[in-house]
Amino acid sequence: MKPQIPIVDEQDNIISYKNREQLAPGDIYRVAALWIMNSVGDVLLAQRAFTKSHDPGRWGPAVAGTVEEGESYESNIVKEAEEELGLNDIEPVPGPKLRVRGQHNHFTQRFTLVVDKPASEFEIQKAEVDQVKWFSKQELERELNEHPEQYLKSLRDMIT
C-alpha cells in the first residue's frame, strides 16, 4: 500500500490525507528540500530523472521529497538524502519555508547542509536522480539567466 500524503491548509495544518494519484489542483501538500553546499560555497544540484512525472530532467536542489503520512519535514529530508544520494547520519539545518503556488501547490521547507566531497562520490538513486553536479554561485546565476528552462522555477528563490 502506497503511503498517503498530508493535505494542508494555508497555515500548513494537516486537514486530510490522499494518495499521490488523487491530488487535485487546489490541494496543498508538503515538500522538503536540501540545499547542499561545500566549504568554498559551491552548490550541489541534482538533475531529476527523465522518468519523473514532475519536471523530468530539470536541475533542482540536491535532494527533495514529498512529505508522507507520519513524517515531519526533517525526517523526510533525512530519509530522502540517504535514498537519493547515499548520505547517512546527517543533521540538516532548517531554513525558510516557502509557499509555492502554481502547477504544483505546496509548502517547501528548505534545509541546508555542508558536504565536502566530489560529485562522483555520491551514491545516486537513478530512479530519482540522473546526475549531480557542483555549481559555483556565479555559474548558477549565469545558468539560471541563460537557460532557465533547464532548472526548476523555484530554484531562484533558494539562492537568494
DSSP file (Angstrom, degrees, kcal/mol; ACC not computed):
  #  RESIDUE AA STRUCTURE BP1 BP2  ACC     N-H-->O    O-->H-N    N-H-->O    O-->H-N    TCO  KAPPA ALPHA  PHI   PSI    X-CA   Y-CA   Z-CA
    1    1 A M              0   0    0      0, 0.0     0, 0.0     0, 0.0     0, 0.0   0.000 360.0 360.0 360.0 129.6    0.0    0.0    0.0
    2    2 A K        -     0   0    0      1,-0.1     2,-0.0     0, 0.0     0, 0.0  -0.451 360.0-107.1 -72.6 141.9    1.4    3.4   -1.0
    3    3 A P        -     0   0    0      0, 0.0    17,-0.4     0, 0.0     2,-0.2  -0.362  34.6-120.7 -66.9 149.2    1.9    5.9    1.8
    4    4 A Q        -     0   0    0     15,-0.1    65,-3.2    16,-0.1    15,-0.2  -0.519  17.5-127.2 -89.1 160.2   -0.6    8.8    1.8
    5    5 A I  E     -A   18   0A   0     13,-3.5    13,-2.0    63,-0.2     2,-0.2  -0.905  22.6-118.0-109.5 130.6    0.4   12.5    1.6
    6    6 A P  E     -A   17   0A   0      0, 0.0     2,-0.5     0, 0.0    24,-0.4  -0.482  22.3-149.5 -65.7 133.6   -0.8   15.0    4.1
    7    7 A I  E     -A   16   0A   0      9,-3.2     8,-3.4    -2,-0.2     9,-1.5  -0.911  21.8-166.5-101.3 131.8   -3.0   17.7    2.6
    8    8 A V  E     -AB  14  28A   0     20,-2.9    20,-0.5    -2,-0.5     6,-0.2  -0.745  16.3-123.0-120.9 164.4   -2.6   21.0    4.5
    9    9 A D    >   -     0   0    0      4,-2.0     3,-2.2    -2,-0.3    -1,-0.1  -0.277  50.8 -80.0 -91.6-174.8   -4.4   24.4    4.8
   10   10 A E  T 3  S+     0   0    0      1,-0.3    -1,-0.0     2,-0.1    -2,-0.0   0.620 132.8  53.2 -65.5 -12.7   -2.8   27.8    4.1
   11   11 A Q  T 3  S-     0   0    0      2,-0.1    -1,-0.3     0, 0.0     3,-0.1   0.272 120.7-108.3-102.4   9.3   -1.3   27.8    7.6
   12   12 A D  S <  S+     0   0    0     -3,-2.2     2,-0.4     1,-0.3    -2,-0.1   0.782  70.2 146.1  68.5  30.4    0.4   24.3    6.9
   13   13 A N        -     0   0    0      1,-0.0    -4,-2.0     2,-0.0    -1,-0.3  -0.834  55.7-111.1 -95.0 135.3   -2.0   22.5    9.3
   14   14 A I  E     +A    8   0A   0     -2,-0.4    -6,-0.3    -6,-0.2     3,-0.1  -0.472  42.3 166.0 -68.1 128.7   -2.9   18.9    8.2
   15   15 A I  E     -     0   0A   0     -8,-3.4     2,-0.3     1,-0.4    -7,-0.2   0.587  61.9 -21.0-117.2 -19.6   -6.5   18.7    7.1
   16   16 A S  E     -A    7   0A   0     -9,-1.5    -9,-3.2     2,-0.0    -1,-0.4  -0.960  58.0-114.5-169.3-177.6   -6.6   15.3    5.3
   17   17 A Y  E     +A    6   0A   0     -2,-0.3     2,-0.3   -11,-0.3   -13,-0.0  -0.985  27.4 176.4-134.3 146.1   -4.6   12.6    3.6
   18   18 A K  E     -A    5   0A   0    -13,-2.0   -13,-3.5    -2,-0.3     2,-0.2  -0.978  35.2-104.5-143.3 156.7   -4.7   11.5    0.0
   19   19 A N    >   -     0   0    0     -2,-0.3     3,-1.7   -15,-0.2     4,-0.4  -0.549  41.6-112.7 -71.9 150.0   -2.9    9.1   -2.3
   20   20 A R  G >  S+     0   0    0    -17,-0.4     3,-1.3     1,-0.3    -1,-0.1   0.861 117.7  56.2 -53.4 -39.4   -0.5   10.9   -4.7
   21   21 A E  G 3  S+     0   0    0      1,-0.3    -1,-0.3     3,-0.0    -2,-0.0   0.692 102.9  56.6 -68.8 -18.0   -2.6   10.0   -7.7
   22   22 A Q  G <  S+     0   0    0     -3,-1.7    -1,-0.3     2,-0.1    -2,-0.2   0.432  74.5 128.7 -94.4   0.1   -5.7   11.6   -6.0
   23   23 A L    <   -     0   0    0     -3,-1.3    -3,-0.0    -4,-0.4     6,-0.0  -0.337  46.0-152.0 -60.7 133.0   -4.2   15.1   -5.6
   24   24 A A    >   -     0   0    0      1,-0.1     3,-1.8    -2,-0.0    -2,-0.1  -0.679  29.1-103.6-101.1 159.4   -6.4   17.8   -7.0
   25   25 A P  T 3  S+     0   0    0      0, 0.0    77,-0.2     0, 0.0    -1,-0.1   0.808 120.5  49.4 -53.7 -33.4   -5.1   21.2   -8.3
   26   26 A G  T 3  S+     0   0    0      2,-0.1     2,-0.1     0, 0.0    -3,-0.0   0.567  85.2 111.6 -84.8  -7.9   -6.2   23.0   -5.2
   27   27 A D    <   -     0   0    0     -3,-1.8     2,-0.5   -20,-0.0    78,-0.3  -0.433  56.4-150.4 -69.6 137.3   -4.6   20.6   -2.8
   28   28 A I  B     +B    8   0A   0    -20,-0.5   -20,-2.9    -2,-0.1    78,-0.3  -0.934  22.1 173.9-107.8 127.9   -1.7   21.9   -0.8
   29   29 A Y  E     -c  106   0B   0     76,-1.7    78,-2.3    -2,-0.5     2,-0.4  -0.641  28.6-100.5-124.3-176.4    0.9   19.4    0.2
   30   30 A R  E     -c  107   0B   0    -24,-0.4    37,-2.1    37,-0.3     2,-0.4  -0.885  29.1-178.3-115.5 139.1    4.4   19.4    1.9
   31   31 A V  E     -cD 108  66B   0     76,-2.6    78,-2.6    -2,-0.4     2,-0.4  -0.983  12.3-153.6-130.9 143.6    7.8   19.1    0.3
   32   32 A A  E     -cD 109  65B   0     33,-2.7    33,-2.3    -2,-0.4     2,-0.4  -0.953  13.9-170.1-114.6 139.7   11.3   19.1    1.9
   33   33 A A  E     -cD 110  64B   0     76,-2.4    78,-2.6    -2,-0.4     2,-0.6  -0.993  11.7-149.2-133.8 137.9   14.3   20.3    0.0
   34   34 A L  E     -cD 111  63B   0     29,-3.2    29,-1.3    -2,-0.4     2,-0.8  -0.932   3.8-160.9-112.3 120.2   18.0   20.0    0.9
   35   35 A W  E     -c  112   0B   0     76,-3.2    78,-1.6    -2,-0.6     2,-0.5  -0.882  15.6-163.7 -99.4 106.8   20.4   22.7   -0.3
   36   36 A I  E     +cE 113  44B   0     -2,-0.8     8,-2.9     8,-0.6     2,-0.3  -0.817  12.0 173.9-100.3 130.0   23.9   21.3   -0.1
   37   37 A M  E     -cE 114  43B   0     76,-2.5    78,-2.6    -2,-0.5     6,-0.2  -0.868  22.5-133.1-123.2 160.8   27.0   23.5   -0.2
   38   38 A N    >   -     0   0    0      4,-1.7     3,-1.9    -2,-0.3    78,-0.2  -0.562  40.5 -90.7-103.9 179.5   30.7   22.8    0.2
   39   39 A S  T 3  S+     0   0    0      1,-0.3    77,-0.1    -2,-0.2    75,-0.0   0.621 125.5  53.9 -70.2 -11.1   33.1   24.7    2.3
   40   40 A V  T 3  S-     0   0    0      2,-0.1    -1,-0.3     0, 0.0    76,-0.0   0.374 121.9-102.2-100.9   4.2   34.0   27.0   -0.6
   41   41 A G  S <  S+     0   0    0     -3,-1.9    96,-0.2     1,-0.3    -2,-0.1   0.495  71.0 144.3  94.9   3.5   30.4   28.0   -1.3
   42   42 A D        -     0   0    0     94,-0.1    -4,-1.7    95,-0.1     2,-0.4  -0.405  43.1-132.4 -71.3 156.4   29.6   25.8   -4.3
   43   43 A V  E     -EF  37 135B   0     92,-3.3    92,-2.8    -6,-0.2     2,-0.6  -0.931   5.9-139.1-115.7 132.5   26.1   24.4   -4.6
   44   44 A L  E     -EF  36 134B   0     -8,-2.9    18,-0.7    -2,-0.4    -8,-0.6  -0.810  24.9-174.3 -90.7 122.3   25.3   20.8   -5.4
   45   45 A L  E     -GF  61 133B   0     88,-2.6    88,-2.2    -2,-0.6     2,-0.4  -0.859  13.5-144.2-114.0 153.2   22.4   20.4   -7.7
   46   46 A A  E     -GF  60 132B   0     14,-2.0    14,-2.4    -2,-0.3     2,-0.7  -0.939   9.9-138.2-114.7 136.8   20.6   17.3   -8.9
   47   47 A Q  E     -GF  59 131B   0     84,-3.3    83,-3.3    -2,-0.4    84,-0.9  -0.853  32.3-121.0 -91.0 121.2   19.2   16.7  -12.3
   48   48 A R  E     - F   0 129B   0     10,-2.9     9,-0.8    -2,-0.7    81,-0.3  -0.270  34.7 -93.2 -61.8 144.9   15.9   15.0  -11.9
   49   49 A A    >   -     0   0    0     79,-2.3     3,-1.4     1,-0.1     8,-0.7  -0.252  28.9-125.5 -56.1 145.9   15.5   11.6  -13.6
   50   50 A F  T 3  S+     0   0    0      6,-0.3    -1,-0.1     1,-0.3    -2,-0.1   0.571 108.5  62.6 -73.0  -8.2   14.0   11.8  -17.0
   51   51 A T  T 3  S+     0   0    0     76,-0.1    -1,-0.3     3,-0.0    -2,-0.1   0.459  77.0 115.2 -93.4  -3.0   11.3    9.3  -16.0
   52   52 A K    <   -     0   0    0     -3,-1.4    76,-0.0     1,-0.1     3,-0.0  -0.372  63.7-141.4 -68.5 145.6    9.9   11.6  -13.2
   53   53 A S  S    S+     0   0    0      1,-0.1     2,-0.6     2,-0.1    -1,-0.1   0.826  88.8  58.2 -77.0 -31.5    6.3   12.9  -13.8
   54   54 A H  S    S-     0   0    0      1,-0.2    -1,-0.1    -3,-0.0    -2,-0.1  -0.893 128.9 -23.9-103.1 120.9    7.1   16.4  -12.4
   55   55 A D  S >  S-     0   0    0     -2,-0.6     3,-1.6     1,-0.1    -7,-0.2   0.874  77.4-157.0  53.2  51.0    9.8   18.4  -14.2
   56   56 A P  T 3  S+     0   0    0      0, 0.0    -6,-0.3     0, 0.0    -1,-0.1  -0.326  72.1   8.4 -60.5 137.0   11.8   15.5  -15.7
   57   57 A G  T 3  S+     0   0    0     -9,-0.8     2,-0.2    -8,-0.7    -7,-0.1   0.374  95.7 130.3  78.3  -5.1   15.4   16.3  -16.5
   58   58 A R    <   -     0   0    0     -3,-1.6   -10,-2.9    -9,-0.2     2,-0.3  -0.538  59.2-117.8 -84.0 150.7   15.4   19.7  -14.8
   59   59 A W  E     +Gh  47 151B   0     91,-2.8    93,-2.7   -12,-0.3   -12,-0.2  -0.655  47.1 146.5 -85.3 139.7   18.0   20.7  -12.3
   60   60 A G  E     -G   46   0B   0    -14,-2.4   -14,-2.0    -2,-0.3     4,-0.1  -0.788  50.6 -31.8-151.8-165.9   16.9   21.4   -8.7
   61   61 A P  E     -G   45   0B   0      0, 0.0    -1,-0.2     0, 0.0   -15,-0.2  -0.163  65.5-105.4 -57.7 156.3   18.1   21.2   -5.1
   62   62 A A  S    S+     0   0    0    -18,-0.7     2,-0.4   -28,-0.6   -27,-0.1   0.846 103.0  12.5 -53.2 -39.2   20.4   18.2   -4.3
   63   63 A V  E     +D   34   0B   0    -29,-1.3   -29,-3.2   -17,-0.0     2,-0.3  -0.999  69.2 161.3-141.4 140.0   17.6   16.4   -2.5
   64   64 A A  E     +D   33   0B   0     -2,-0.4     2,-0.3   -31,-0.2   -31,-0.2  -0.978   5.9 169.9-154.9 150.9   13.8   16.9   -2.4
   65   65 A G  E     -D   32   0B   0    -33,-2.3   -33,-2.7    -2,-0.3     2,-0.5  -0.991  36.8-107.0-160.4 153.5   10.9   14.8   -1.5
   66   66 A T  E     -D   31   0B   0     -2,-0.3   -35,-0.3   -35,-0.2     2,-0.2  -0.714  43.4-118.3 -81.2 127.6    7.2   14.9   -0.8
   67   67 A V        -     0   0    0    -37,-2.1   -37,-0.3    -2,-0.5     2,-0.2  -0.472  33.7-154.6 -67.9 133.6    6.4   14.5    2.9
   68   68 A E    >   -     0   0    0     -2,-0.2     3,-2.2   -63,-0.2   -63,-0.2  -0.632  33.2 -66.4-108.6 167.1    4.4   11.4    3.6
   69   69 A E  T 3  S+     0   0    0    -65,-3.2    -1,-0.1     1,-0.3     3,-0.1  -0.226 122.4  19.9 -52.1 133.3    2.0   10.4    6.4
   70   70 A G  T 3  S+     0   0    0      1,-0.3     2,-0.3    -3,-0.1    -1,-0.3   0.368 104.0 108.1  86.8  -4.6    3.8   10.0    9.7
   71   71 A E    <   -     0   0    0     -3,-2.2    -1,-0.3     4,-0.0     2,-0.2  -0.755  56.1-147.5-105.0 151.9    6.8   12.1    8.6
   72   72 A S     >  -     0   0    0     -2,-0.3     4,-2.1    -3,-0.1     5,-0.2  -0.610  38.7-101.6 -98.0 170.9    8.0   15.6    9.5
   73   73 A Y  H  > S+     0   0    0     -2,-0.2     4,-2.1     1,-0.2     5,-0.2   0.941 124.3  46.8 -56.3 -45.4    9.8   17.8    7.1
   74   74 A E  H  > S+     0   0    0      1,-0.2     4,-2.2     2,-0.2     5,-0.2   0.924 110.6  48.7 -67.6 -45.4   13.1   16.9    8.8
   75   75 A S  H  > S+     0   0    0      1,-0.2     4,-2.0     2,-0.2    -1,-0.2   0.873 111.8  52.8 -63.7 -33.3   12.5   13.1    8.9
   76   76 A N  H  X S+     0   0    0     -4,-2.1     4,-2.9     2,-0.2    -1,-0.2   0.939 109.6  46.1 -64.8 -46.9   11.6   13.2    5.2
   77   77 A I  H  X S+     0   0    0     -4,-2.1     4,-2.3     1,-0.2    -2,-0.2   0.854 111.4  51.9 -70.2 -32.2   14.7   15.1    4.1
   78   78 A V  H  X S+     0   0    0     -4,-2.2     4,-1.6     2,-0.2    -1,-0.2   0.931 113.5  45.2 -64.5 -44.7   17.0   12.8    6.2
   79   79 A K  H  X S+     0   0    0     -4,-2.0     4,-2.5    -5,-0.2    -2,-0.2   0.933 114.3  48.1 -62.3 -47.8   15.3    9.8    4.6
   80   80 A E  H  X S+     0   0    0     -4,-2.9     4,-3.3     1,-0.2     5,-0.4   0.875 107.9  54.8 -64.0 -38.3   15.5   11.3    1.1
   81   81 A A  H  X S+     0   0    0     -4,-2.3     6,-2.0     1,-0.2     4,-1.6   0.877 111.6  45.2 -63.4 -37.4   19.1   12.3    1.4
   82   82 A E  H  X S+     0   0    0     -4,-1.6     4,-1.1     4,-0.3    -2,-0.2   0.932 118.8  41.6 -70.5 -45.4   20.0    8.7    2.3
   83   83 A E  H  < S+     0   0    0     -4,-2.5    -2,-0.2     1,-0.2    -3,-0.2   0.933 123.7  35.0 -67.5 -46.9   17.9    7.2   -0.5
   84   84 A E  H  < S+     0   0    0     -4,-3.3    41,-1.6    -5,-0.2    -3,-0.2   0.820 136.7  13.9 -83.9 -32.3   18.8    9.7   -3.3
   85   85 A L  H  < S-     0   0    0     -4,-1.6    38,-1.7    -5,-0.4    -3,-0.2   0.422  95.6-114.3-125.9  -1.0   22.5   10.5   -2.5
   86   86 A G     <  +     0   0    0     -4,-1.1     2,-0.5    -5,-0.4    -4,-0.3   0.743  59.4 155.1  73.6  22.0   23.6    7.9    0.0
   87   87 A L        -     0   0    0     -6,-2.0     2,-0.3    -7,-0.1    -1,-0.2  -0.740  21.7-168.1 -87.6 126.6   24.1   10.4    2.8
   88   88 A N        +     0   0    0     -2,-0.5    -9,-0.0     1,-0.2   -10,-0.0  -0.825  57.2   7.9-115.2 152.0   23.9    8.9    6.3
   89   89 A D  S    S+     0   0    0     -2,-0.3     2,-0.2     1,-0.2    -1,-0.2   0.858  81.6 165.4  52.5  45.2   23.6   10.4    9.7
   90   90 A I        -     0   0    0     -3,-0.2    -1,-0.2   -12,-0.1    -8,-0.0  -0.576  33.0-154.4 -91.1 156.7   23.2   14.0    8.5
   91   91 A E        -     0   0    0     -2,-0.2    -1,-0.0   -13,-0.0     2,-0.0  -0.741  19.2-162.3-126.8  81.9   21.9   16.9   10.6
   92   92 A P        -     0   0    0      0, 0.0    21,-0.2     0, 0.0   -14,-0.1  -0.331  15.8-127.5 -67.6 147.4   20.4   19.3    8.2
   93   93 A V  E     -I  112   0B   0     19,-2.8    19,-2.3    -2,-0.0     2,-0.0  -0.845  25.0-120.9 -96.9 123.0   19.8   22.9    9.4
   94   94 A P  E     +I  111   0B   0      0, 0.0    17,-0.3     0, 0.0     3,-0.1  -0.353  36.8 174.9 -64.3 140.9   16.3   24.2    8.9
   95   95 A G  E     -     0   0B   0     15,-3.3    16,-0.0     1,-0.3    15,-0.0  -0.329  42.1 -34.3-121.9-153.0   15.9   27.3    6.7
   96   96 A P  E     -     0   0B   0      0, 0.0    14,-2.2     0, 0.0     2,-0.5  -0.302  50.4-132.4 -71.3 155.3   13.0   29.2    5.4
   97   97 A K  E     -I  109   0B   0     12,-0.2     2,-0.4    -3,-0.1    12,-0.2  -0.940  23.7-156.8-106.1 127.3    9.7   27.6    4.5
   98   98 A L  E     -I  108   0B   0     10,-3.0    10,-3.0    -2,-0.5     2,-0.7  -0.820  12.2-139.3-106.8 143.2    8.3   28.8    1.1
   99   99 A R  E     -I  107   0B   0     -2,-0.4     2,-0.5     8,-0.2     8,-0.2  -0.911  22.8-162.1 -99.3 116.1    4.8   28.7   -0.1
  100  100 A V  E     -I  106   0B   0      6,-3.4     6,-1.8    -2,-0.7     2,-0.4  -0.871   8.6-176.0-105.0 127.8    4.7   27.6   -3.8
  101  101 A R        +     0   0    0     -2,-0.5     2,-0.4     4,-0.2     4,-0.2  -0.944  40.2  58.2-122.4 143.6    1.7   28.3   -5.9
  102  102 A G  S    S-     0   0    0     -2,-0.4    -2,-0.0   -77,-0.2     3,-0.0  -1.000 107.1  -8.2 145.8-141.6    1.1   27.2   -9.5
  103  103 A Q  S    S+     0   0    0     -2,-0.4     2,-0.5     1,-0.2    -1,-0.1   0.883 138.6  39.1 -59.0 -38.7    1.0   23.9  -11.3
  104  104 A H  S    S-     0   0    0     -3,-0.1     2,-0.6     2,-0.1    -1,-0.2  -0.966  80.5-158.7-114.6 130.8    2.3   22.3   -8.1
  105  105 A N        +     0   0    0     -2,-0.5   -76,-1.7   -78,-0.3     2,-0.3  -0.896  36.9 115.4-118.7 101.9    0.8   23.7   -4.9
  106  106 A H  E     -cI  29 100B   0     -6,-1.8    -6,-3.4    -2,-0.6     2,-0.4  -0.969  61.1-107.0-157.5 167.4    2.9   23.1   -1.8
  107  107 A F  E     -cI  30  99B   0    -78,-2.3   -76,-2.6    -2,-0.3     2,-0.5  -0.896  32.6-156.6 -95.8 135.6    4.9   24.4    1.2
  108  108 A T  E     -cI  31  98B   0    -10,-3.0   -10,-3.0    -2,-0.4     2,-0.7  -0.966   2.2-157.5-116.8 117.6    8.6   23.7    0.8
  109  109 A Q  E     -cI  32  97B   0    -78,-2.6   -76,-2.4    -2,-0.5     2,-0.3  -0.838  17.7-148.5 -90.5 119.0   10.7   23.5    3.9
  110  110 A R  E     -c   33   0B   0    -14,-2.2   -15,-3.3    -2,-0.7     2,-0.3  -0.696  16.1-175.5 -92.4 140.0   14.3   24.2    3.0
  111  111 A F  E     -cI  34  94B   0    -78,-2.6   -76,-3.2    -2,-0.3     2,-0.3  -0.920  10.3-148.0-126.0 155.3   17.2   22.7    4.8
  112  112 A T  E     +cI  35  93B   0    -19,-2.3   -19,-2.8    -2,-0.3     2,-0.3  -0.903  15.2 175.6-123.7 156.7   21.0   23.3    4.4
  113  113 A L  E     -c   36   0B   0    -78,-1.6   -76,-2.5    -2,-0.3     2,-0.5  -0.973  23.9-136.0-156.3 141.6   24.0   21.1    4.8
  114  114 A V  E     +c   37   0B   0     -2,-0.3     2,-0.4   -78,-0.2   -76,-0.2  -0.916  29.6 169.3-104.0 125.9   27.7   21.4    4.2
  115  115 A V        -     0   0    0    -78,-2.6     2,-0.7    -2,-0.5    -2,-0.1  -0.997  20.4-159.3-137.2 129.2   29.4   18.4    2.5
  116  116 A D        +     0   0    0     -2,-0.4   -78,-0.1   -78,-0.2    -2,-0.0  -0.828  48.3 103.2-112.4  93.3   32.9   18.3    1.1
  117  117 A K  S    S-     0   0    0     -2,-0.7    -2,-0.1     5,-0.0     5,-0.1  -0.959  72.6 -88.6-160.8 153.8   33.2   15.5   -1.5
  118  118 A P    >   -     0   0    0      0, 0.0     3,-1.8     0, 0.0     4,-0.3  -0.268  36.3-118.3 -63.1 150.2   33.4   15.2   -5.2
  119  119 A A  G >  S+     0   0    0      1,-0.3     3,-1.4     2,-0.2    13,-0.1   0.826 112.4  64.9 -57.1 -32.8   30.1   14.8   -7.1
  120  120 A S  G 3  S+     0   0    0      1,-0.3    -1,-0.3     3,-0.1    13,-0.0   0.658  93.3  62.0 -67.9 -14.9   31.3   11.4   -8.3
  121  121 A E  G <  S+     0   0    0     -3,-1.8     2,-0.3     2,-0.1    -1,-0.3   0.521  78.1 101.4 -91.2  -5.9   31.3   10.1   -4.8
  122  122 A F  S <  S-     0   0    0     -3,-1.4     2,-1.2    -4,-0.3   -36,-0.2  -0.617  73.1-134.0 -77.1 138.8   27.6   10.5   -4.1
  123  123 A E        -     0   0    0    -38,-1.7     2,-0.2    -2,-0.3   -36,-0.1  -0.735  31.6-160.8 -93.7  89.3   25.6    7.2   -4.5
  124  124 A I        -     0   0    0     -2,-1.2     2,-0.9   -39,-0.2   -39,-0.2  -0.449  18.8-130.4 -81.8 145.0   22.7    8.5   -6.6
  125  125 A Q    >>  -     0   0    0    -41,-1.6     4,-3.0    -2,-0.2     3,-2.0  -0.819  17.2-154.8 -90.4 106.2   19.4    6.7   -6.9
  126  126 A K  T 34 S+     0   0    0     -2,-0.9    -1,-0.1     1,-0.3   -42,-0.0   0.727  88.9  64.0 -60.9 -24.8   18.9    6.5  -10.7
  127  127 A A  T 34 S+     0   0    0      1,-0.1    -1,-0.3   -78,-0.1   -76,-0.1   0.764 120.9  22.5 -68.7 -22.7   15.1    6.3  -10.4
  128  128 A E  T <4 S+     0   0    0     -3,-2.0   -79,-2.3     1,-0.3     2,-0.4   0.755 126.7  39.5-109.2 -38.0   15.1    9.8   -8.8
  129  129 A V  E  <  -F   48   0B   0     -4,-3.0    -1,-0.3   -81,-0.3   -81,-0.2  -0.964  47.2-170.4-127.3 128.2   18.3   11.5   -9.9
  130  130 A D  E    S-     0   0B   0    -83,-3.3     2,-0.3    -2,-0.4   -82,-0.1   0.902  75.5 -29.0 -79.5 -44.7   20.0   11.4  -13.3
  131  131 A Q  E     -F   47   0B   0    -84,-0.9   -84,-3.3     2,-0.0    -1,-0.3  -0.980  52.6-134.4-163.2 163.3   23.2   13.1  -12.1
  132  132 A V  E     -F   46   0B   0     -2,-0.3     2,-0.3   -86,-0.2   -86,-0.2  -0.933  22.2-180.0-124.5 153.4   24.6   15.6   -9.5
  133  133 A K  E     -F   45   0B   0    -88,-2.2   -88,-2.6    -2,-0.3     2,-0.4  -0.991  27.4-122.1-153.4 141.3   27.0   18.5  -10.2
  134  134 A W  E     -F   44   0B   0     -2,-0.3     2,-0.4   -90,-0.2   -90,-0.2  -0.710  30.0-169.6 -82.8 135.6   28.7   21.2   -8.2
  135  135 A F  E     -F   43   0B   0    -92,-2.8   -92,-3.3    -2,-0.4     2,-0.1  -0.984  20.3-130.2-123.4 135.4   28.0   24.8   -9.4
  136  136 A S     >  -     0   0    0     -2,-0.4     4,-2.6   -94,-0.2     5,-0.2  -0.496  32.7-112.7 -71.2 157.2   29.7   28.0   -8.3
  137  137 A K  H  > S+     0   0    0      1,-0.2     4,-2.4     2,-0.2     5,-0.2   0.888 119.3  50.9 -60.8 -36.9   27.2   30.6   -7.3
  138  138 A Q  H  > S+     0   0    0      2,-0.2     4,-2.3     1,-0.2    -1,-0.2   0.916 110.5  48.1 -66.0 -42.9   28.3   32.7  -10.3
  139  139 A E  H  > S+     0   0    0      2,-0.2     4,-2.7     1,-0.2    -2,-0.2   0.906 112.0  49.9 -63.4 -41.4   27.9   29.8  -12.7
  140  140 A L  H  X S+     0   0    0     -4,-2.6     4,-2.6     2,-0.2    -2,-0.2   0.919 110.1  49.8 -65.0 -43.9   24.4   29.0  -11.2
  141  141 A E  H  X S+     0   0    0     -4,-2.4     4,-1.7    -5,-0.2    -2,-0.2   0.928 113.0  47.4 -58.3 -45.7   23.3   32.7  -11.6
  142  142 A R  H  X S+     0   0    0     -4,-2.3     4,-2.7     1,-0.2     5,-0.3   0.925 112.3  49.2 -62.9 -45.5   24.5   32.7  -15.2
  143  143 A E  H  X S+     0   0    0     -4,-2.7     4,-3.1     1,-0.2    -2,-0.2   0.903 109.1  52.2 -61.2 -42.8   22.8   29.3  -16.0
  144  144 A L  H  < S+     0   0    0     -4,-2.6    -1,-0.2     1,-0.2    -2,-0.2   0.847 114.9  42.9 -64.5 -32.5   19.5   30.5  -14.5
  145  145 A N  H  < S+     0   0    0     -4,-1.7    -2,-0.2    -5,-0.2    -1,-0.2   0.880 123.1  35.6 -78.1 -39.8   19.6   33.6  -16.6
  146  146 A E  H  < S+     0   0    0     -4,-2.7    -2,-0.2     1,-0.2    -3,-0.2   0.798 133.9  20.2 -87.3 -30.1   20.7   31.9  -19.9
  147  147 A H    ><  +     0   0    0     -4,-3.1     3,-2.0    -5,-0.3     4,-0.2  -0.366  65.6 154.1-137.2  55.9   18.9   28.6  -19.6
  148  148 A P  G >   +     0   0    0      0, 0.0     3,-1.6     0, 0.0    -1,-0.1   0.773  69.5  68.6 -59.9 -25.8   16.0   29.0  -17.2
  149  149 A E  G 3  S+     0   0    0      1,-0.3     4,-0.1    -3,-0.1    -5,-0.1   0.664  92.8  59.5 -67.9 -15.3   14.1   26.2  -18.9
  150  150 A Q  G <  S+     0   0    0     -3,-2.0   -91,-2.8    -7,-0.2     2,-0.3   0.460 102.3  62.8 -90.1  -1.5   16.6   23.6  -17.6
  151  151 A Y  B <  S-h   59   0B   0     -3,-1.6   -91,-0.2   -93,-0.3     2,-0.1  -0.890  92.7 -96.3-126.9 151.6   16.0   24.5  -13.9
  152  152 A L    >   -     0   0    0    -93,-2.7     3,-1.6    -2,-0.3     4,-0.4  -0.414  34.7-127.0 -61.2 140.2   13.1   24.2  -11.5
  153  153 A K  T >  S+     0   0    0      1,-0.3     3,-0.7     2,-0.2     4,-0.4   0.843 108.1  57.1 -59.6 -34.1   11.3   27.6  -11.3
  154  154 A S  T 3> S+     0   0    0      1,-0.2     4,-0.9     2,-0.2     3,-0.4   0.573  83.5  86.0 -75.6  -8.1   11.6   27.6   -7.5
  155  155 A L  H X> S+     0   0    0     -3,-1.6     4,-1.0     1,-0.2     3,-0.8   0.875  81.5  58.9 -62.8 -37.8   15.4   27.3   -7.7
  156  156 A R  H X> S+     0   0    0     -3,-0.7     4,-0.6    -4,-0.4     3,-0.6   0.881 101.2  56.1 -59.3 -37.7   15.9   31.0   -8.0
  157  157 A D  H 34 S+     0   0    0     -3,-0.4     3,-0.3    -4,-0.4    -1,-0.3   0.792 103.5  56.3 -63.7 -26.9   14.1   31.5   -4.7
  158  158 A M  H << S+     0   0    0     -4,-0.9    -1,-0.2    -3,-0.8    -2,-0.2   0.770 102.9  52.2 -78.9 -25.7   16.6   29.2   -3.0
  159  159 A I  H <<        0   0    0     -4,-1.0    -1,-0.2    -3,-0.6    -2,-0.2   0.565 360.0 360.0 -90.0  -6.3   19.7   31.1   -4.0
  160  160 A T     <        0   0    0     -4,-0.6    -1,-0.2    -3,-0.3    -2,-0.1   0.459 360.0 360.0 -92.3 360.0   18.6   34.5   -2.7
